[in-house]
Amino acid sequence: MDAETIAVAWDSYQALGLRQYTLLLNSLGDKTCRPVYREALQRFLRGLDLDEAARQRIELNPLRVLDDKRPEVREQLASAPVMTDYLCKDCASHHEAVRGLLGGLGIPFTDAPRLVRGLDYYNRTTYEFDHALLGAQSGIGGGGRYDGLSEDIGGPPLPGIGFAVGLDRIVLAVESERKGALARASTGAQVFGVPLGEDAHADVLTLVTALRRAGVRADMAFGSRGLKGAMKAADRSGAAFAVLIGAQERRTGLVRMKDLENGDQHDVAASEATAWLMERLATPR
């Protein structure tokens, strides 16, 4: 899901005609490893020449000091410890998985070990999109993972991830690159991806992202839900086709296409799946 939300944002900017932006990526760890990093960072920051306001932040939330934009402060922070050096095994594995998926989706990113964002509830994946032509106010969007936020505001224990965009800055960025109008808004899925087993998630995500880039409205099932639950989600999505990939399909290089209107199934080569679906979707039903 981390990689998918980033891909959605990335492709949205691409659809607007934006090209001169950079994805900055970091991990903020979790409740296991962040306290260790917090102590190391506080020890470092207490030795710097900072004003009283910054010194108060050291004790309350030292990560906020890393977000200080003043040149004289940033110069002192050049040798500050970084969170990625303190990640626990699970967080390090999670971060590498996100980086690997982004590479597989063809989304370039820059590791930004001092990226902390401005909100305290972020954990693990954190990211921002930085536009080269907007000067000091260069952020056109960003987000990350916020597991635990639901409980903090009185809700059930749920994981969370998402991003926000700066509409005014996006308009300025579009104008600065002299590109065309906003992409047309569409609702409802046309294709729904169903991974059969954890190992198939990356394959389905790759196909779903390729479809989105080709202009197809695509969604997919996440988590450990079984085939029955995933197909129910596919039906609810309103999609015309479900695409299923499991161990057998991965071995043979095929994708199983299921017509959700009449139940017909077809096995199609993975390399031809996007073209096959686009042809069927363009045919009146």
N, C-alpha and C positions, 0 to 999 in steps of 0.2 A: 504493500500500500504506500509506503514511503516513496518508492520509485515511481509508482503510478501518479501520485499527486504532483510530483515534480515534472513528470512527462506531460501531464495535462497543462500545467502552467507554461512549460517550455513551448509546447505546440500552439498554445493560445497566443503567445507573443509572436510566434512565427506566422500564424494566420493573419495577424494584424500588419504584417510586413516588417516587423522589427528584426534586426540582425545584429546590431552593435550592443549586445548585452552579454553579461557573463553570469554563470551560475556559481555562487559561492557556497561551499558545502562544509559542514562540521558535525561533530557529535558532542553532546553535552553530558553523555553518560547517564547514569541513573542514581537512585538512592544508595546503591551499593558502593559505587566508585566516586561519585561527585564529592562526598564529604572529605575524602582523602585529598582530592585535588584542591578543594576549597582551603584546607589548612595550609597546603604548600603555597598556594597563591597568596594567602594572607601574610605568610612569613616573608615572601618576596616584596609585597606591596608596602609593608610597614617600614621597609628600608629605603623607600623612595622619598624624594622631595616633593610632597603634594600639599595642596591647600586643605583647609579644615573640612570642606564639604566632601572632598575625595576621601579623606581619612575616615570620615563617618561611614562612607559607603564600604570601605574595607571591612568594617565590622558587621555591617548589616547585610550587604550583598556584594562581595568582592568581584563577582563576575561583571557587575555593572561598570567597574573601573576600566575594564578592558574595552568598553564601548565608548570611552571618552575620546572625543574627536579633536581635542586641542593638541597642536603639534608638539608643545613642550612636554605634554604627558605621554603622547604616543612614542616619542623618542625614548623615554625612560622604560616603556613597556616592551621595547624590542626584544629583551632577553627574558621576558616573563615566562614561567612554565605554561604549557598548553595542555588542555584537557585530553587530547588524543594520546598523550604519553601516560595517562593515568587510567585509561579505560579498563574495566574488568573484562574477563574473557568473553562473557556474553555480549557486552556492549561493543567490544572490538569486533566480534564476529558479525554482529548486526550491521555495524558501520561498513565493514568490508563487503557484506552482501548487497547493501544499497549501492555502493560504489561500483560493484560488479554488474549489477542490473542496469545502472545508468550507462555504463560502457557498452553493454549489449544492445541498448536502445539507441546508441549513437548520440547520446547527449553529453557534450563536453562539460566538464566542471573544473573548478579550481578549489583545491583544498584550502580552507580558511580557518586554521586552528584557533584563531582569536575571535571568531564570529560567535556572538552570544545572544543576539537579538535583544529587544527591550522589555521582554516579559518574563517573569520569573518561573512560569509553569512549564516551560519547554524542557524536554529531556530527550536524550539520544539525538535523532536526526534533526538538524537545524539548517536552514538554507535561506539565501537571499538572491535576488536577481538585481544586478547592478548595470545600469546603462551608461555607456561611455560618453554620451553627449550632454548629460544633464548636470555636470559640475558637482558641487558639494551635495546637492539633493538628488543623488543618482539612483536611489533604490526605487524600483518599479514594482516590487512585490517580494513576498517572502513568507516563510512559515516553518513548520516542523511538527514534531511529535509532542503530544501533551497527555501521555498516560497519567491518570490520577486526577486530572482537572475535574472530571465529572463528579467524583466523590467530594472534592473540595467545595463544590457549589451545591452540595446536597443531593446529587443524583446517584445512580447505581454505579458500581465499579465497571468502567468501560475504558478501553483504549481510545485514543483520539489522535487524529492528524489532519492537517489542513493548511491552507495558505490564504493570505489576503493580498489584494492588489491595490496599488495607488492609481486611481483612475485619472486624476489630474496629471500625474507624472507620465502616465502612459500616453495621454493625448499629446503632451509635449514631446515625448519620445517619437511618436508616430510622425508628428509634424517635422521634427528635426531630421528624420530620415526620409522625408518627402515621399512617403508611401501612401497607399490607397486607403479606402474606407474600412470600417469595422466589418468583421466577418458576420455572416448571417447567423442568427441564433436558431438553434434547433432543439427540439425536445423529444424524448423517447428514444430507446435503443433500437437499432436495426439488427445488430448481431450481439449475442451474449456468449462469452467464453466460459467453458466449464473444464477446469483442471481435474483430472482423475488421479488424485494423490498429490502430496506436497511437491514431489520432484517435477511435476508438470506446470507449476505456477509460472515459472520463468518463460516457458514456451508459450503459454497462453497470453501472458502479458506482452510478449514480443509481437504476437499476431494482433492482439487488440490495439496496440500502439500503432502498428503498420496500417491497420484499418482506419484509425482516427486520422492519421496523416494523409490518408487517401480521401478523406471527407466522409467516411462512414461513421455513424453514431454507434459506438461499441462500448459494452460494459462487460464485467466478468465477476465470477464468484470468488470470494476470499475465504480464508480461514479453513477449518477442518470439516466443513459440512459435507455430507455424503452426496452421492449422485442424486438421490431423491430430492433432498433439500435444494441442491444447486439447480435442478431442472424446474423446481417450483419457482425459484427466483428468476429463472430464464422466462418462464411463462408470465410472471408478474411484470417483467420489464417491457413487455409488448414487442419484443424482438421477433423478426421474421425467421431467423435462423439461430440455432445454438451450435457452437463449435466445441467439440470434445477432444481433448488430448490426454492420453494416459500412457502407461508404460509400453503397451503394444504399439500405439501410434508413434511414440518417440523412436522406437526400434525400427519401424518401417518407414519413417519419414512422412507419415500421412496425418491428415486431420479429418476427423469424422464430422460431417455436416448433417445436422438434423433440421428439416423443415418443420417449424413449430405449428404450422397451420394444418398440414396433412400427414405429418409423421414420417415422410420419406427420409431415408438416410443415404449419404454418399460418402465414400472415402476419396479424398482429394490430396494430391501431393502438397506438402507444406509450402513448397516454393511457389505453388500456383493458387494457394488458398485465397489470398486477397483479390486476385483477378477473378476467380471463380465466383466469389461472393458479390463483387461489384457488378458482374454481369447479371447474376440472378436478381439482385436488388433493383437493377435498372429495367427489368422485365415486368410489365404490368401483371399483377396477380389477380 
